[in-house]
Amino acid sequence: MASRLLLASRAASYLRISTFPRAFSTVVKDLKYADTHEWVKVDGDSATVGITDHAQDHLGDVVFVELPEAGVNVTQGKHFGAVESVKASSDINSPVSGKIVEVNTHLSESPGLINASPYDRGWIIKVKLSNAGELNSMMDSEKYTKFCEEEDAKH
């Protein structure tokens, strides 16, 4: 058993993959989080929105993303699209209010970007904020991590 583990560890090291079990999904420090598992990255009066690593991990392989149109207004807490995976379909709620200024159209051809890169290439929309004060009701990375741990403990 030990030699098999050592061999797997060497192979993982060679392939540059972690041999540590993933106890918890990645949470990025400088983002804001909604209790419906969307994240927001604010840059001035613009916000990039996506779903968290925790959400994509629970969904499984994403096979389709229902995207909104640019120019449409979104409201905090209201859904604007959906993510379909091999396991389930889930609404995507906007964590902020404002006007959609850009949509990640790459997700139409490559919905798996949400799984592979939820905080980078898997972003979903960019919004021009209409009420920056809404960000105060969102969780920081520490609160979101605790929220996910408590939620997972219930299941």
Secondary structure, 3 states (H helix, E strand, C coil): CHHHHHHHHHHHHHHCCCCCCCCCCCCCCCCEECCCCEEEEEECCEEEEEECHHHHHHHCCEEEEECCCCCCEECCCCEEEEEEECCCEEEEECCCCEEEEEECCHHHHCCCHHHHCCCCCCCCEEEEECCHHHHHHCECHHHHHHHHHHHHHHC
